[in-house]
Amino acid sequence: MPALARKLRLHDLFALAFGTMIGTGWLVLMDDWLGRGGPLGAALGFAIGGIILLPVGYVYGQWVKRLPDAAGEAAYTAQVFPPIVSYFTGWMMLLAYFIVCPWEAVALGKIAAYIFPALDSFPLYRVAGQPVFLPRLILGVALTLLLATINYRGIRLSANFQKTMSSMVLLIFVALVGISAVRGAPANLHPVFRATPFLSILLTLQIVPYFLTGFESAPKYAEEANPDFPQTSYMHAIGLALGVGALFYALCILAVGYIAPWQSLLGKRFATAFAFENALGKHWPVQLILVMALFGLFQCFNGNFAASTRLLFAYARRGTVAPRFATIHAVFSTPSVAVIGITAGTLVGLLLGDAILVPVTEVGSMASALGWLAACLSFWLVETRSARIPPQPASDVGRSHLEPAEPDSAAGRCNLESAEPQPALDRRRVPRIVTRTITALGICVSLLLLLMKLVPAFPGHFTKAEWIALSIWLTIGALLHRRQPAPAPV
C-alpha cells in the first residue's frame, strides 16, 4: 500500500512553517497595522504575540512526539473528546490554512496590477460591489495550478521550492532593515503609539493569530519526516518558525516607521513601498519590495496549500470526510486527491474576489486560536489522566501510553495505545509540574485570543459578516461529515 514519502528534515520543516506565516500582509496591510497601534504599539503587539504563543508551540512539540499524525488538532482532541468535537475542531483548523490559498491567489493580481495597471481591465463581474478583472483572475488561476503541480509531484519538490522562496524573503528583508537603519530618523516614529499603549498593543494582538498561524503546521508533516529525524527537532522547528516570524513582523513595522513619518502612511496603498520610495526619492526600492512580496506570496500560498492538503488527507484517512481524499499517489507518494480537492476549492474562492474573502479571513484568525486552544486543552486532559495511572513494571516501559505513536492507517487515525513498542521518552528533563504549567499558560493565551474575536466587549470583534461566514463554513463541514467509530480510550 502506498505511503507518504519520508524525506523532510529540520530546515524543510522550518521553511514550510515559516513560509506559512509570512506572505504579503507586511506590504498590503502595513497602514492598517500602523493605524491600530502606531510603530511601537504594533511592533510590540507582534513581539508579545510571538512570546505568549511559545507555550502553545511547546504543547505542539510535545504532541507530535507522542502522536505523529497529519490530522493534528483533530487527532489530539480525538483522544479525550467525542468524535464530533474532534471533527469540527479539525474542520475549523482546515479553514485557517485553506482560506489563505484563494486570498494569496487574489493578492497576486493586486500586486501585479500595481506594477502593470493595464491588468485592471476587462471586468467580468462584480462581487459585493468589487470588480473581478479577467487578467488578474488568469494570474491567480495560473499560480494555483503551478503550486498544485509542485505539490502533486512530491513533498521534496514542494520543500525545495519553499526553502528557495523563504531564503529570498529573508535576504531582501535584511537589506531593507539595513536601508531603514541608515536612511531613517527616530523622529519619524513619534508618536510611538496610536492611542494608549495598552489599547495600541491590544488592537494589534487581535490580528496576531492570523499572521502567526503556521508555526503549528510543522507537526502536520510528521508522517513525512525523514526516518532519522530526531523527535526533539520538531520543537526546534516550531520555536524557530515562531520566533523568526514574530521578529520579522516586528522589525518590518519598525523599519517602515523609522524610514518615513508613519502617520503619513495611513490609508496609503502598499504603505511599505510608499515609505521607502518617498524616503529615498527613487523607484528601485518599490521594485525590490514588490519582488520580495511576490516571493512571500509564493511561500505563504505554498505552505498553506501543503498544510491544507495534509489535513484533508488525514481527515479522509480517519473516515470523517470522503475516503477518496486519503488516496496516495503510487509514484509521487503524495496525497494526490487531496491536492486536487484543495486546488478546486482555491479556484472557487478565487472567483469570489477579495470582497467576500475578507470576512472569511477574519474567521480564519479565530479558527487558529480555537485550534490552539483545543490542542492545549486536550494535552492538559491527557496529562491529567496519565498522572492518575500507577507506574508500570519495568517490563512494560516500552508500552507507555505517553510514547510516540505511529499512524494507524487501518483505523484511519493515530492511537496512543496502539503504537508498537518504542524507547520511552525521557521525562526527567521536564518535570510534570513544569509541563502542566506551560500547558496551562497555552490554554489561557489561546482562550484569550479566541475571546478577543468573539466577545463584543473587545474592539475588533466579529461583525455580522464574520458570523455569517462562520455559519456557512460549519454548514459545509456538517454536509461533508461522515460518522466514524470513537477512538479507543487513551
C-alpha positions in Angstrom: 0.0 0.0 0.0 1.5 3.4 -0.9 2.7 5.6 1.9 3.7 9.3 2.2 7.4 9.9 1.3 9.5 10.4 4.4 12.1 13.0 3.2 11.8 16.1 5.3 14.5 17.4 7.7 14.7 20.4 10.1 15.4 23.0 7.5 12.5 21.8 5.4 10.0 21.9 8.3 11.3 25.4 9.3 10.8 26.7 5.8 7.3 25.1 5.5 6.2 26.6 8.9 7.9 30.0 8.4 6.6 30.3 4.9 3.1 29.5 6.0 3.2 32.6 8.3 4.9 35.2 6.1 3.0 36.3 3.0 2.2 39.8 1.8 0.5 41.3 4.9 3.6 43.3 5.7 3.1 45.1 2.4 -0.6 45.1 1.8 -1.8 45.8 5.4 1.1 47.9 6.8 -1.1 51.0 7.0 -3.7 49.1 9.0 -1.1 47.8 11.4 0.2 51.3 12.0 -3.3 52.6 12.4 -4.0 50.0 15.0 -1.0 50.6 17.3 1.5 53.1 15.9 5.0 51.8 15.1 6.0 50.7 18.6 2.5 49.5 19.6 2.2 47.3 16.5 5.8 46.0 16.8 5.2 45.2 20.5 1.9 43.5 19.6 3.6 41.1 17.3 6.7 40.6 19.6 4.5 39.9 22.6 2.2 37.7 20.5 5.2 35.6 19.5 6.3 35.3 23.1 3.0 34.4 24.6 2.5 31.8 21.9 5.6 29.9 22.9 3.7 27.8 25.4 1.3 26.8 22.6 4.3 25.9 20.5 5.7 23.8 23.3 2.4 21.8 23.5 2.5 21.1 19.8 6.1 19.9 20.2 5.0 17.5 22.9 2.0 16.3 21.0 3.9 15.5 17.8 6.4 13.4 19.7 3.6 11.3 21.1 1.1 11.4 18.2 2.8 12.0 14.8 -0.4 12.3 12.9 -1.0 14.6 10.0 -4.6 15.3 11.3 -3.0 17.4 14.0 -5.7 19.0 16.2 -8.3 16.5 15.1 -6.1 13.6 16.2 -5.2 15.3 19.5 -8.8 16.1 20.5 -10.0 12.6 19.5 -8.0 11.2 22.5 -10.2 13.0 25.0 -13.3 14.4 23.3 -16.2 12.8 21.3 -15.6 12.3 17.6 -17.9 15.2 16.6 -15.8 17.6 18.6 -12.7 16.3 17.1 -14.1 16.6 13.6 -15.2 20.2 13.9 -12.0 21.2 15.6 -10.1 19.9 12.6 -12.6 21.4 10.2 -12.1 24.8 11.7 -8.3 24.4 11.6 -8.5 23.5 7.9 -10.2 26.8 7.3 -7.3 28.6 9.0 -4.9 27.2 6.3 -7.2 26.8 3.3 -8.6 30.4 3.3 -5.1 31.8 2.8 -4.9 30.0 -0.6 -7.5 31.9 -2.5 -6.5 35.1 -0.6 -3.0 34.8 -1.9 -4.2 34.0 -5.4 -6.2 37.2 -5.3 -3.3 39.2 -3.8 -1.1 38.2 -6.8 -3.4 40.1 -9.1 -3.3 43.1 -6.8 0.4 43.3 -6.7 0.8 42.6 -10.4 -1.8 45.4 -11.2 0.3 47.8 -9.1 3.2 47.1 -11.4 1.2 46.8 -14.6 -2.0 49.0 -14.2 -3.3 47.6 -17.5 -4.2 44.4 -15.7 -7.2 46.3 -14.1 -9.2 45.9 -17.3 -11.8 43.5 -18.7 -14.1 43.4 -15.7 -16.0 40.1 -15.8 -18.5 40.6 -12.9 -18.8 42.2 -9.5 -18.9 40.6 -6.1 -20.1 42.8 -3.2 -19.6 45.8 -5.4 -16.0 44.9 -6.2 -15.0 44.1 -9.9 -13.3 40.9 -10.8 -10.8 41.5 -13.6 -10.0 38.8 -16.2 -6.2 39.3 -16.4 -5.9 39.2 -12.6 -8.1 36.1 -12.5 -5.9 34.4 -15.1 -2.8 35.1 -13.0 -4.4 33.7 -9.9 -5.5 30.5 -11.7 -2.0 30.1 -13.2 -0.3 30.3 -9.8 -2.8 28.0 -8.2 -2.2 25.3 -10.9 1.6 25.8 -10.7 1.6 25.1 -6.9 -0.8 22.3 -7.3 1.5 20.6 -9.8 4.5 21.1 -7.5 2.7 19.6 -4.5 1.2 16.8 -6.6 4.6 15.7 -7.8 6.3 15.4 -4.4 6.9 16.8 -0.9 10.6 17.1 -1.7 9.9 19.4 -4.7 7.5 21.4 -2.5 10.0 21.8 0.3 12.8 22.8 -2.1 10.5 25.4 -3.6 9.6 26.7 -0.1 13.3 26.9 1.0 14.2 29.0 -2.1 11.3 31.4 -1.5 12.0 31.8 2.2 15.7 32.4 1.6 14.9 35.2 -0.8 12.4 36.8 1.5 14.8 36.8 4.4 17.7 38.2 2.3 15.7 41.1 0.9 14.2 41.7 4.4 17.7 42.1 5.9 18.6 44.5 3.2 15.5 46.7 3.7 16.1 46.8 7.5 19.6 47.9 6.9 18.5 50.6 4.5 16.0 51.9 7.0 18.6 52.0 9.8 20.9 54.1 7.6 18.4 56.4 6.0 15.7 56.7 8.6 15.3 59.0 11.6 14.0 58.5 15.2 11.6 61.5 14.8 9.6 59.5 12.2 8.5 57.1 14.9 6.7 59.7 17.0 4.1 59.3 18.4 5.1 55.7 19.0 1.6 54.7 20.0 -1.6 55.3 18.1 -3.7 55.6 21.3 -2.8 54.5 24.8 0.0 51.9 25.0 -2.4 49.2 26.3 -5.1 49.7 23.6 -2.5 50.0 20.8 -0.9 46.7 21.7 -4.3 45.0 22.3 -5.7 46.0 18.9 -2.6 44.5 17.3 -2.8 41.4 19.4 -6.2 40.7 17.9 -4.7 40.1 14.4 -1.6 38.2 15.6 -3.3 34.7 15.5 -3.9 35.1 11.8 -0.5 36.3 10.8 1.4 33.9 13.1 -0.7 30.9 12.1 1.8 28.4 10.6 4.3 27.6 13.4 2.0 24.7 14.4 1.9 23.4 10.8 5.2 21.5 11.3 3.5 18.6 13.0 1.3 18.1 10.0 4.3 16.8 8.2 5.3 14.4 10.9 4.5 11.4 8.7 6.8 12.8 6.0 9.8 13.5 8.2 13.0 11.5 7.5 13.1 8.2 9.5 16.2 9.5 11.2 14.6 12.8 12.2 15.1 13.4 15.9 11.8 13.9 17.8 13.2 16.9 19.7 13.8 18.7 16.3 10.0 19.2 16.0 10.2 21.6 18.9 13.2 23.4 17.3 11.3 23.8 14.0 8.2 25.2 15.8 10.3 27.5 18.0 12.4 28.8 15.2 9.4 29.5 12.9 7.5 31.3 15.7 10.5 33.3 16.8 11.7 34.3 13.4 8.2 35.0 12.2 7.3 37.3 15.1 10.7 39.1 14.8 10.2 39.5 11.0 6.8 41.3 11.5 8.1 43.5 14.4 11.2 44.6 12.6 9.3 45.3 9.4 6.9 47.6 11.2 9.8 49.5 12.9 11.7 49.7 9.7 8.8 51.3 7.9 8.0 53.7 10.8 11.7 54.7 11.1 12.3 55.5 7.4 9.2 57.7 7.0 6.7 59.6 9.2 4.3 56.8 9.9 1.2 58.9 10.1 1.7 60.0 6.5 1.4 56.3 5.5 -2.2 55.8 6.9 -4.6 55.0 4.1 -1.8 54.5 1.6 -1.9 51.5 -0.8 1.2 49.4 -0.2 2.4 51.7 2.5 5.7 49.8 2.9 6.7 50.5 -0.7 5.4 54.1 -0.5 7.5 54.8 2.6 10.8 53.6 1.1 10.1 55.3 -2.2 9.4 58.7 -0.6 12.4 58.4 1.8 14.9 57.5 -0.9 13.4 59.5 -3.7 13.9 56.6 -6.1 11.7 53.9 -7.6 14.0 50.9 -7.3 13.1 50.3 -3.6 9.5 49.8 -4.7 10.6 47.2 -7.3 12.7 45.4 -4.7 9.9 45.3 -2.2 7.4 44.1 -4.8 9.8 41.3 -5.7 10.1 40.4 -2.0 6.3 40.4 -1.8 6.0 38.0 -4.7 8.4 35.6 -3.0 6.5 36.0 0.2 3.2 35.3 -1.6 4.6 32.2 -3.2 5.9 30.8 0.0 2.8 31.6 2.0 0.5 30.1 -0.7 2.6 27.0 -1.0 2.9 26.5 2.8 -0.8 26.8 3.5 -1.6 24.8 0.4 0.6 21.9 1.6 -0.8 22.1 5.1 -4.3 22.1 3.9 -3.8 19.0 1.7 -2.3 17.1 4.6 -5.2 17.9 6.9 -7.8 16.9 4.2 -5.8 13.7 3.6 -5.7 12.9 7.3 -9.4 13.6 7.8 -10.3 11.2 5.0 -8.0 8.6 6.4 -9.8 8.9 9.7 -13.1 8.4 7.9 -14.6 11.8 8.7 -14.8 13.0 5.1 -14.9 11.1 1.8 -12.3 8.3 1.9 -11.2 9.1 -1.6 -9.2 12.1 -0.3 -6.9 9.7 1.5 -5.6 8.4 -1.8 -1.8 8.4 -2.0 -0.1 8.6 -5.5 1.7 5.4 -6.3 4.6 7.2 -7.9 4.9 10.6 -6.2 3.9 9.4 -2.7 1.7 12.5 -2.2 -2.0 12.9 -1.1 -2.9 13.4 -4.8 -6.7 13.6 -4.5 -6.4 15.9 -1.5 -4.2 18.2 -3.6 -6.8 18.2 -6.4 -9.6 18.9 -3.8 -7.7 21.9 -2.3 -6.9 23.1 -5.8 -10.6 23.1 -6.8 -11.6 24.9 -3.6 -8.9 27.5 -4.1 -10.2 28.2 -7.6 -13.7 28.6 -6.4 -12.6 31.0 -3.7 -10.5 32.9 -6.3 -13.7 33.6 -8.3 -15.3 35.3 -5.3 -12.7 38.0 -5.1 -11.3 39.7 -2.0 -14.6 41.4 -1.1 -16.0 38.0 0.1 -12.7 36.6 1.3 -12.2 39.4 3.9 -14.8 38.2 6.4 -13.8 34.6 5.9 -10.2 35.5 6.6 -11.3 37.0 9.9 -13.0 33.7 10.7 -9.7 32.0 9.9 -8.0 34.1 12.6 -10.5 32.9 15.1 -10.1 29.3 13.9 -6.4 29.4 14.6 -6.9 30.4 18.2 -9.6 27.7 18.5 -7.2 25.0 17.2 -4.5 26.1 19.6 -6.9 26.0 22.5 -8.1 22.5 21.5 -4.6 21.2 21.3 -3.6 22.7 24.7 -6.7 21.6 26.5 -6.5 18.1 25.1 -2.9 17.8 26.2 -3.8 19.0 29.7 -6.5 16.3 29.9 -4.2 13.6 28.7 -1.5 14.7 31.2 -4.1 14.8 34.0 -5.3 11.3 33.1 -1.8 9.9 32.9 -1.0 11.3 36.3 -3.6 9.0 37.8 -2.1 5.9 36.2 0.2 4.0 38.6 3.8 3.4 37.5 4.2 0.4 35.1 6.5 -2.5 35.7 10.0 -2.2 34.1 9.0 -4.9 31.5 6.2 -2.6 30.3 8.2 0.6 29.9 8.2 0.3 26.2 4.4 0.3 26.2 3.8 3.6 27.9 0.7 5.3 26.6 2.7 8.5 26.5 5.1 7.2 24.0 5.3 8.4 20.4 2.7 6.6 18.3 2.8 5.5 14.7 -0.1 6.3 12.4 -2.7 3.5 12.5 -3.7 3.6 8.8 -6.2 0.7 9.2 -8.1 2.7 11.8 -7.6 5.9 10.0 -6.0 7.7 12.9 -3.2 7.6 15.4 -3.9 6.0 18.7 -1.6 6.4 21.7 -2.2 2.8 22.9 -1.9 1.0 19.5 1.7 2.0 19.0 4.4 -0.6 18.6 6.9 -0.7 21.5 9.4 2.1 21.2 12.0 3.6 23.5 10.2 5.6 26.3 10.5 9.3 26.3 12.9 10.8 28.8 10.5 12.7 31.0 13.2 13.6 33.6 14.3 16.6 31.6 10.9 18.4 32.0 9.1 17.7 35.3 5.4 17.1 35.0 4.6 20.2 37.0 6.5 22.3 34.5 4.8 20.7 31.6 1.4 21.3 33.1 2.2 24.9 34.0 3.3 25.6 30.4 0.2 23.9 29.1 -2.0 25.9 31.4 -0.4 29.1 30.0 -1.1 27.9 26.5 -4.7 27.3 27.4 -5.0 30.8 28.9 -3.3 32.5 25.9 -5.3 30.8 23.2 -8.6 31.2 25.1 -7.9 35.0 25.4 -7.1 35.3 21.7 -10.3 33.4 20.9 -12.4 35.6 23.2 -11.0 38.8 21.7 -12.6 37.8 18.4 -15.9 36.5 19.8 -16.8 38.8 22.7 -18.4 42.1 21.8 -16.7 43.8 24.7 -13.4 43.7 22.8 -12.7 46.1 19.9 -12.4 44.4 16.6 -14.8 41.5 17.5 -16.8 39.6 14.9 -19.3 41.5 12.9 -22.4 40.1 11.2 -20.4 39.3 8.1 -18.0 37.1 10.1 -20.7 35.3 11.9 -22.4 34.5 8.5 -19.1 33.3 7.1 -18.5 31.1 10.1 -22.1 29.6 9.8 -21.5 28.8 6.1 -18.2 27.0 6.8 -19.7 25.0 9.7 -22.7 24.1 7.4 -20.3 22.9 4.7 -18.5 20.8 7.3 -21.7 19.3 8.5 -22.7 18.3 5.0 -19.3 16.7 4.3 -19.0 14.9 7.6 -19.0 11.1 7.7 -19.5 9.3 11.0 -16.7 7.3 12.4 -16.2 4.9 15.3 -15.0 6.6 18.5 -11.3 6.1 19.2 -10.2 3.7 21.9 -9.5 5.4 25.2 -6.0 6.6 25.9 
